[in-house]
Amino acid sequence: MTSKATSVGEGNAIDSIAFVLQFLRPFSDTEVNALLSLEAALAGDFPKFDTTKSVSMTLPAAGEQAQPSEVRVSGVKLQRFLATGKPEWMLQVHENQIVASCLRYTKWKEVWPRSRSWMSKAVETVNCDDNPITAVAMQVIDRFEQQAPSAQDYDMEDVFWKDSPYLTRNAASAGAQWHVFQGWFDTFALSNDQSCRILNVINLSCSQQGTKLNSVIDHTLQMQLGENPLPAVSASIFGSDGGGGEGVIDRAFEKLHDLNKTILRNTLSKRQLKAIELEGGNQ
C-alpha cells in the first residue's frame, strides 16, 4: 500500500519561515561596527556569532594594472542550534537587509514575537534614520513527504487540491515530479494614507530525493513600500515601546501571514488542510 504524505511539522507543514526588512542602501561601516554589539546583547538567544564579508573588485581598463580585491565586513550572522546540530534560529544583518529565520516552526504566536524582538534590536542597533525600509518580506516553505510511490500509485490529491487556481492542468497529468512557478501583485492599505503593492511569488513542486517524495509550497511575499518607505527607527515601526506594543511592522507581517494562509487554503487537499488545522479551504 502506498504511504500517505505527512507534513514535516507538528500541527503545521512549515519547514522554514523568514522575516525580512529591506533598506534603501547597504549599511555603512559605522553601522556594521555597531552591529558587533549584538554578540553580547543576544548571547542568551544566539550562542554562535559570526561576521559576514563582501568582496569588491574593480576591473582594470585596457593597459592598466589590476587592483587588489577589497574585503570588508558587511554584516553579522547569529545562530542557535538544536541538539542534533541543525540550525533552529538565525538572525542575519547583511548589506541592506535584516533577516530573522526560524527553521523549527511551532506557532505564529510564538515565532513572530521572538523574530520581532530580534529584528527590533537590530534596527535599534544600526540606528540609521537616514536609511528607510523600502520593503517588508516573508518567505514560508511548507513541505510534505512520503515514501516515493510507483508511477501508477502517485496521487496529486494526497497533498494538493487538483483544481487549485495556482496549479496547471499539465501538472496534474505530469506524474510524480513536476514544478509550477508564478507571481502576481496584491494591494494593501498599510495605513490610512499609505497603500502598497505586495508581490507574491509561489513555487509549487513535487520531486523525488532518494527514497522520499517531497511536495513543497515555497511562497515569498514582498510588501513594496514605494514612495512611502518606513523610517528605520525601532520605536516608530515596532510600537511606542519597541517591544510589546503593536506597530506598523506588526500590521505588515500579519497581512503577509494572512495572505500565506489564504494561498494554502486554496492549494492543499482537504485532508492536508485538516491535518495542519487550516480547514475551510477549497472554497
DOVEX-317948 format. One record per atom (N, C-alpha, C): residue in one letter; x, y, z. Coordinates in pm, whole numbers, padded with zeros to 5 digits, always signed. Layout:
N
aXYZ...
// end
This chain:
283
m+00084-00120+00000m+00000+00000+00000m+00088+00125+00000t+00053+00223-00082t+00130+00346-00090t+00113+00428+00037s+00224+00476+00093s+00217+00557+00214s+00160+00694+00183k+00092+00750+00281k+00035+00884+00266k+00140+00990+00301a+00130+01104+00236a+00221+01213+00265a+00187+01277+00399t+00289+01312+00474t+00270+01378+00603t+00347+01509+00606s+00298+01604+00684s+00365+01734+00697s+00490+01720+00783v+00587+01808+00761v+00714+01797+00833v+00704+01850+00976g+00605+01933+01005g+00592+01990+01139g+00484+01921+01219e+00474+01960+01345e+00369+01908+01432e+00252+02007+01431g+00145+01969+01363g+00030+02058+01351g+00049+02165+01246n+00157+02157+01170n+00181+02250+01059n+00275+02182+00961a+00294+02244+00846a+00382+02188+00743a+00501+02277+00715i+00526+02376+00801i+00630+02475+00773i+00769+02420+00801d+00848+02413+00695d+00987+02369+00706d+01075+02485+00752s+01043+02605+00706s+01116+02725+00749s+01034+02848+00717i+01059+02954+00794i+00995+03084+00769i+01098+03193+00794a+01100+03293+00708a+01196+03403+00721a+01122+03536+00712f+01161+03629+00800f+01106+03764+00803f+01216+03860+00759v+01185+03949+00665v+01288+04034+00604v+01249+04181+00608l+01344+04264+00650l+01333+04409+00636l+01440+04452+00536q+01398+04518+00430q+01493+04562+00326q+01506+04713+00331f+01630+04761+00337f+01659+04904+00350f+01699+04964+00215l+01698+05096+00211l+01726+05167+00087l+01869+05145+00039r+01962+05143+00130r+02105+05129+00093r+02173+05029+00186p+02288+04977+00145p+02364+04888+00234p+02409+04964+00359f+02426+04892+00468f+02469+04954+00592f+02615+05002+00580s+02640+05118+00637s+02774+05176+00631s+02869+05103+00726d+02998+05131+00714d+03096+05068+00803d+03066+05101+00949t+03023+05224+00974t+02991+05263+01112t+02873+05183+01165e+02773+05165+01082e+02655+05089+01123e+02688+04942+01142v+02773+04888+01055v+02814+04748+01068v+02895+04728+01197n+02981+04822+01227n+03059+04812+01350n+02968+04813+01473a+02860+04890+01466a+02766+04893+01578a+02700+04757+01597l+02682+04684+01487l+02617+04552+01494l+02699+04450+01573l+02829+04474+01589l+02912+04380+01663l+02867+04368+01808s+02797+04471+01858s+02748+04466+01995s+02637+04364+02015l+02578+04314+01904l+02473+04214+01914l+02526+04082+01969e+02655+04058+01954e+02711+03932+02006e+02686+03919+02155a+02711+04027+02230a+02688+04025+02375a+02541+04045+02408a+02474+04134+02334a+02335+04168+02366a+02240+04049+02348l+02270+03962+02250l+02181+03849+02221l+02248+03714+02247a+02350+03713+02329a+02423+03589+02356a+02334+03481+02416g+02235+03520+02494g+02146+03421+02555g+02057+03351+02455d+02030+03416+02342d+01945+03357+02238d+02026+03293+02126f+02143+03349+02098f+02224+03302+01986f+02367+03274+02033p+02399+03148+02064p+02534+03115+02113p+02644+03135+02009k+02609+03129+01879k+02712+03141+01776k+02698+03275+01705f+02810+03346+01694f+02812+03478+01632f+02927+03483+01531d+02897+03530+01410d+02999+03545+01306d+02977+03676+01233t+03084+03727+01175t+03070+03840+01083t+03064+03786+00941t+02997+03859+00854t+02992+03823+00712t+03074+03926+00635k+03128+03885+00524k+03217+03972+00447k+03171+03982+00303s+03202+04093+00241s+03176+04112+00099s+03306+04146+00029v+03315+04109-00095v+03437+04133-00173v+03402+04222-00292s+03475+04330-00308s+03454+04418-00424s+03580+04419-00509m+03562+04418-00640m+03676+04415-00731m+03649+04506-00848t+03743+04589-00883t+03731+04680-00996t+03811+04625-01112l+03744+04604-01225l+03814+04553-01342l+03896+04665-01405p+04024+04640-01432p+04110+04745-01488p+04077+04773-01635a+04101+04894-01676a+04088+04928-01817a+04206+04868-01893a+04194+04865-02022a+04300+04808-02105a+04432+04877-02077g+04534+04799-02049g+04667+04853-02025g+04694+04891-01880e+04591+04891-01796e+04610+04927-01655e+04636+04802-01571q+04702+04823-01458q+04731+04713-01368q+04609+04680-01282a+04583+04553-01266a+04469+04511-01185a+04488+04553-01040q+04380+04601-00979q+04383+04641-00839q+04341+04523-00751p+04399+04513-00631p+04361+04403-00543p+04215+04414-00499s+04154+04298-00473s+04016+04297-00426s+04007+04357-00287e+03894+04421-00259e+03873+04478-00126e+03773+04392-00050v+03814+04345+00066v+03728+04264+00151v+03689+04346+00273r+03560+04355+00299r+03513+04432+00414r+03406+04354+00489v+03398+04379+00620v+03291+04322+00700v+03161+04393+00661s+03062+04315+00617s+02939+04375+00566s+02817+04344+00651g+02836+04263+00756g+02722+04230+00840g+02755+04127+00945v+02651+04076+01010v+02670+03976+01115v+02568+03863+01097k+02602+03747+01153k+02516+03629+01146k+02515+03561+01282l+02397+03552+01342l+02382+03490+01473l+02298+03364+01458q+02339+03254+01525q+02269+03127+01508q+02247+03056+01642r+02138+02981+01643r+02103+02894+01755r+02076+02755+01698f+02128+02650+01763f+02118+02516+01708f+02040+02423+01799l+01981+02319+01736l+01918+02211+01810l+02026+02114+01859a+01988+02023+01944a+02083+01924+01995a+02140+01838+01882t+02065+01824+01774t+02109+01745+01659t+02215+01818+01576g+02235+01946+01603g+02328+02026+01525g+02261+02104+01413k+02131+02080+01393k+02058+02154+01289k+02024+02294+01340p+02041+02396+01254p+02004+02532+01295p+01856+02541+01332e+01827+02614+01440e+01689+02635+01484e+01644+02777+01455w+01731+02874+01485w+01702+03016+01463w+01825+03083+01403m+01801+03187+01325m+01910+03262+01266m+01870+03409+01253l+01962+03497+01285l+01943+03641+01263l+02060+03690+01181q+02030+03745+01065q+02135+03796+00976q+02110+03944+00945v+02214+04022+00954v+02211+04161+00910v+02324+04175+00810h+02290+04194+00685h+02392+04190+00580h+02352+04283+00465e+02450+04358+00416e+02427+04452+00306e+02313+04548+00340n+02193+04527+00286n+02082+04619+00316n+01960+04545+00371q+01982+04430+00438q+01870+04352+00490q+01891+04306+00633i+01780+04296+00705i+01775+04229+00835i+01680+04111+00817v+01729+03990+00847v+01650+03868+00824v+01649+03783+00950a+01531+03752+00999a+01515+03658+01111a+01452+03532+01055s+01518+03417+01077s+01472+03290+01021s+01447+03188+01130c+01338+03116+01116c+01303+03007+01207c+01300+02878+01127l+01379+02779+01170l+01387+02652+01099l+01325+02538+01178r+01256+02571+01286r+01172+02473+01356r+01047+02546+01403y+00952+02556+01313y+00833+02636+01337y+00738+02565+01434t+00679+02642+01525t+00579+02589+01617t+00444+02654+01588k+00426+02776+01639k+00304+02851+01616k+00339+02997+01589w+00253+03063+01512w+00275+03203+01479w+00289+03288+01604k+00203+03264+01703k+00204+03346+01824k+00330+03325+01906e+00407+03224+01875e+00537+03203+01941e+00653+03251+01853v+00646+03220+01726v+00757+03250+01635v+00766+03398+01600w+00652+03462+01570w+00657+03602+01530w+00707+03693+01642p+00657+03684+01767p+00708+03774+01871p+00859+03763+01893r+00914+03642+01885r+01058+03626+01904r+01134+03690+01788s+01090+03663+01667s+01155+03723+01550s+01145+03874+01554r+01030+03923+01593r+01005+04067+01605r+01102+04133+01701s+01124+04071+01817s+01211+04131+01918s+01355+04140+01868w+01400+04037+01796w+01538+04039+01746w+01555+04140+01633m+01457+04150+01545m+01466+04249+01438m+01461+04390+01495s+01377+04409+01596s+01370+04540+01661s+01504+04578+01722k+01570+04480+01785k+01701+04506+01845k+01803+04541+01738a+01798+04472+01624a+01892+04501+01516a+01869+04640+01458v+01741+04677+01439v+01709+04812+01388v+01758+04918+01485e+01734+04895+01613e+01779+04989+01715e+01931+05001+01715t+02002+04890+01691t+02147+04890+01696t+02210+04964+01578v+02159+04942+01456v+02218+05012+01341v+02184+05161+01347n+02067+05195+01402n+02031+05335+01426n+02056+05422+01303c+01994+05382+01191c+02018+05456+01066c+01890+05524+01020d+01855+05635+01083d+01730+05702+01050d+01733+05768+00912d+01850+05770+00845d+01858+05822+00709d+01854+05709+00606n+01823+05587+00651n+01822+05471+00563n+01689+05398+00582p+01582+05444+00517p+01448+05390+00543p+01429+05248+00491i+01326+05183+00543i+01288+05049+00499i+01198+05061+00377t+01240+05001+00266t+01167+05014+00141t+01079+04892+00110a+01102+04781+00181a+01021+04661+00157a+01021+04574+00282v+00910+04505+00303v+00894+04407+00411v+00856+04276+00343a+00928+04169+00373a+00905+04044+00302a+00899+03925+00398m+00837+03819+00351m+00829+03695+00428m+00834+03577+00331q+00913+03478+00365q+00918+03354+00286q+00876+03238+00375v+00779+03160+00327v+00731+03043+00400v+00746+02921+00311i+00815+02820+00360i+00831+02696+00285i+00759+02585+00361d+00652+02534+00300d+00577+02421+00354d+00620+02295+00279r+00635+02185+00354r+00683+02063+00290r+00610+01941+00346f+00576+01850+00255f+00515+01722+00290f+00603+01612+00230e+00616+01502+00300e+00698+01395+00247e+00634+01258+00266q+00675+01167+00181q+00626+01030+00188q+00726+00939+00118q+00714+00810+00141q+00793+00716+00063q+00752+00727-00082a+00849+00737-00170a+00818+00758-00312a+00731+00644-00366p+00612+00676-00417p+00524+00572-00472p+00567+00535-00614s+00514+00427-00662s+00537+00393-00802s+00460+00492-00889a+00497+00498-01016a+00436+00596-01105a+00284+00581-01111q+00237+00457-01111q+00093+00435-01122q+00019+00462-00992d+00092+00466-00879d+00028+00488-00749d+00030+00634-00704y+00102+00721-00777y+00110+00861-00734y-00026+00929-00746d-00064+01000-00642d-00191+01073-00639d-00165+01216-00596m-00174+01310-00688m-00150+01451-00656m-00238+01498-00541e-00362+01448-00535e-00457+01497-00435e-00428+01443-00295d-00325+01364-00282d-00282+01328-00148d-00232+01452-00075v-00177+01549-00149v-00127+01674-00092v-00201+01795-00148f-00215+01801-00280f-00266+01922-00345f-00412+01908-00387w-00480+02022-00391w-00614+02030-00449w-00597+02047-00599k-00639+01948-00675k-00608+01948-00819k-00674+02063-00894d-00782+02121-00837d-00849+02234-00903d-00800+02369-00849s-00690+02368-00779s-00634+02492-00726s-00605+02590-00840p-00638+02719-00820p-00606+02819-00923p-00457+02840-00941y-00376+02785-00850y-00231+02803-00858y-00161+02686-00924l-00237+02586-00968l-00182+02471-01039l-00225+02472-01185t-00147+02411-01270t-00184+02399-01411t-00240+02259-01438r-00318+02246-01543r-00372+02115-01579r-00260+02019-01616n-00155+02073-01673n-00042+01988-01713n+00025+01925-01591a+00033+02001-01480a+00095+01947-01360a+00018+01825-01309a-00114+01828-01323a-00196+01718-01273a-00176+01589-01351s-00124+01600-01474s-00104+01481-01557s+00043+01450-01580a+00131+01519-01507a+00275+01505-01532a+00340+01393-01454g+00264+01328-01364g+00324+01223-01283g+00374+01278-01151a+00466+01205-01089a+00508+01238-00953a+00610+01352-00943q+00666+01395-01054q+00767+01502-01048q+00727+01614-01143w+00701+01733-01084w+00657+01847-01162w+00691+01976-01087h+00670+02089-01153h+00709+02218-01097h+00624+02328-01162v+00564+02413-01079v+00485+02527-01128v+00534+02652-01056f+00568+02755-01131f+00624+02879-01076f+00547+02998-01132q+00503+03089-01043q+00427+03205-01091q+00433+03319-00990g+00392+03438-01036g+00391+03555-00948g+00281+03652-00987w+00238+03733-00892w+00134+03833-00916w+00137+03937-00803f+00061+04045-00821f+00056+04152-00720f-00080+04159-00652d-00078+04187-00522d-00195+04228-00446d-00172+04372-00399t-00276+04436-00350t-00260+04569-00291t-00307+04566-00147f-00251+04656-00067f-00284+04658+00075f-00269+04800+00128a-00365+04843+00211a-00357+04974+00276a-00286+04956+00409l-00157+04988+00412l-00079+04971+00533l-00122+05070+00641s-00170+05184+00598s-00225+05285+00689s-00330+05364+00612n-00392+05460+00678n-00498+05538+00613n-00448+05614+00491d-00320+05650+00492d-00267+05730+00381d-00154+05659+00307q-00141+05529+00326q-00034+05457+00259q-00083+05324+00204s-00089+05317+00072s-00124+05194+00003s+00001+05139-00064c+00015+05007-00064c+00136+04950-00122c+00103+04823-00200r+00198+04779-00281r+00183+04657-00358r+00250+04541-00284i+00191+04423-00298i+00251+04302-00242i+00277+04206-00356l+00404+04178-00380l+00443+04082-00483l+00439+03942-00423n+00357+03855-00482n+00352+03714-00443n+00431+03633-00545v+00521+03550-00497v+00592+03455-00583v+00572+03317-00522i+00511+03227-00595i+00481+03094-00542i+00544+02988-00631n+00613+02896-00566n+00684+02788-00634n+00630+02656-00580l+00551+02587-00659l+00492+02459-00621l+00569+02348-00691s+00602+02242-00616s+00678+02135-00679s+00658+02003-00609c+00686+01898-00682c+00689+01764-00627c+00811+01696-00690s+00901+01646-00607s+01024+01587-00660s+01070+01474-00569q+01143+01381-00627q+01195+01268-00551q+01339+01296-00509q+01367+01275-00382q+01501+01288-00327q+01532+01159-00253g+01616+01078-00312g+01643+00947-00255g+01518+00861-00262t+01476+00808-00149t+01355+00726-00144t+01232+00807-00105k+01249+00938-00084k+01140+01024-00040k+01085+01107-00155l+00954+01127-00150l+00889+01219-00241l+00851+01343-00162n+00901+01459-00204n+00878+01585-00134n+00784+01674-00213s+00676+01715-00149s+00583+01813-00208s+00604+01945-00135v+00632+02052-00210v+00675+02178-00150v+00590+02295-00200i+00554+02383-00106i+00493+02511-00139i+00587+02618-00086d+00656+02685-00175d+00752+02790-00139d+00688+02924-00178h+00646+03000-00077h+00570+03124-00102h+00646+03243-00045t+00684+03334-00131t+00751+03457-00090t+00658+03575-00115l+00644+03661-00014l+00559+03780-00025l+00644+03902+00007q+00644+03998-00083q+00722+04121-00062q+00629+04242-00068m+00617+04311+00045m+00537+04433+00052m+00626+04550+00012q+00601+04605-00105q+00684+04712-00160q+00628+04847-00119l+00708+04925-00048l+00659+05049+00011l+00673+05170-00081g+00740+05153-00193g+00744+05255-00297g+00789+05392-00249e+00703+05490-00269e+00739+05628-00237e+00716+05662-00090n+00672+05564-00011n+00647+05589+00131n+00722+05489+00218p+00855+05492+00214p+00932+05398+00296p+00913+05426+00445l+00941+05325+00525l+00925+05339+00670l+01053+05391+00733p+01043+05482+00829p+01163+05528+00899p+01223+05412+00978a+01354+05396+00968a+01421+05284+01036a+01450+05320+01181v+01345+05348+01255v+01356+05381+01397v+01269+05281+01471s+01330+05203+01558s+01261+05091+01623s+01130+05133+01690a+01133+05240+01766a+01014+05282+01840a+00901+05324+01746s+00935+05370+01626s+00832+05417+01532s+00762+05302+01462i+00835+05198+01426i+00775+05093+01344i+00737+04968+01423f+00797+04948+01540f+00764+04832+01622f+00671+04865+01737g+00625+04988+01746g+00539+05030+01856g+00613+05127+01944s+00541+05201+02023s+00599+05309+02102s+00707+05263+02198d+00698+05137+02243d+00799+05091+02337d+00903+05001+02271g+00891+04984+02138g+00984+04899+02068g+00972+04753+02106g+00870+04718+02182g+00856+04581+02230g+00717+04528+02208g+00636+04524+02315g+00507+04459+02308g+00399+04536+02236g+00412+04668+02225g+00308+04746+02160g+00304+04723+02011e+00183+04716+01953e+00173+04692+01810e+00221+04812+01730g+00295+04784+01623g+00342+04889+01535g+00312+04854+01390v+00361+04935+01299v+00332+04914+01157v+00391+04783+01107i+00503+04741+01165i+00563+04614+01124i+00471+04497+01159d+00405+04505+01273d+00309+04401+01310d+00197+04391+01206r+00143+04506+01166r+00034+04505+01068r+00082+04448+00935a+00205+04482+00897a+00259+04435+00770a+00274+04283+00770f+00337+04229+00873f+00361+04085+00875f+00233+04005+00903e+00140+04062+00978e+00012+03994+00997e-00060+03980+00864k-00052+04084+00780k-00115+04078+00648k-00049+03971+00562l+00083+03966+00563l+00155+03865+00484l+00121+03725+00534h+00109+03710+00665h+00072+03582+00724h-00068+03539+00678d-00163+03632+00678d-00299+03602+00634d-00302+03563+00486l-00225+03633+00403l-00221+03600+00261l-00162+03462+00239n-00061+03428+00315n+00000+03295+00302n-00100+03185+00337k-00178+03207+00443k-00278+03107+00480k-00387+03095+00373t-00420+03205+00308t-00518+03201+00200t-00467+03116+00085i-00339+03132+00052i-00279+03050-00054i-00287+02902-00019l-00252+02869+00105l-00255+02729+00146l-00396+02672+00139r-00494+02750+00183r-00633+02702+00183r-00684+02675+00041n-00620+02737-00056n-00662+02719-00195n-00559+02643-00277t-00472+02572-00209t-00370+02492-00277t-00369+02347-00228l-00390+02327-00098l-00379+02194-00039l-00511+02117-00046s-00501+01985-00040s-00619+01899-00036s-00690+01914+00099k-00815+01876+00104k-00891+01887+00228k-00828+01803+00339r-00772+01688+00303r-00709+01604+00405r-00591+01674+00471q-00509+01739+00390q-00393+01807+00445q-00432+01933+00520l-00534+02002+00473l-00581+02121+00545l-00630+02083+00685k-00695+01971+00694k-00740+01925+00825k-00621+01887+00913a-00522+01823+00853a-00405+01779+00929a-00327+01895+00989i-00323+02008+00917i-00249+02124+00967i-00342+02231+01024e-00467+02192+01049e-00564+02278+01116e-00593+02407+01040l-00612+02391+00908l-00649+02505+00824l-00776+02474+00747e-00871+02407+00814e-00996+02374+00747e-01065+02500+00695g-01151+02480+00597g-01222+02593+00540g-01167+02633+00404g-01075+02552+00352g-01018+02584+00223g-01101+02527+00109n-01046+02538-00013n-01110+02488-00134n-01250+02546-00152q-01264+02675-00118q-01395+02739-00130q-01413+02796-00271
// end
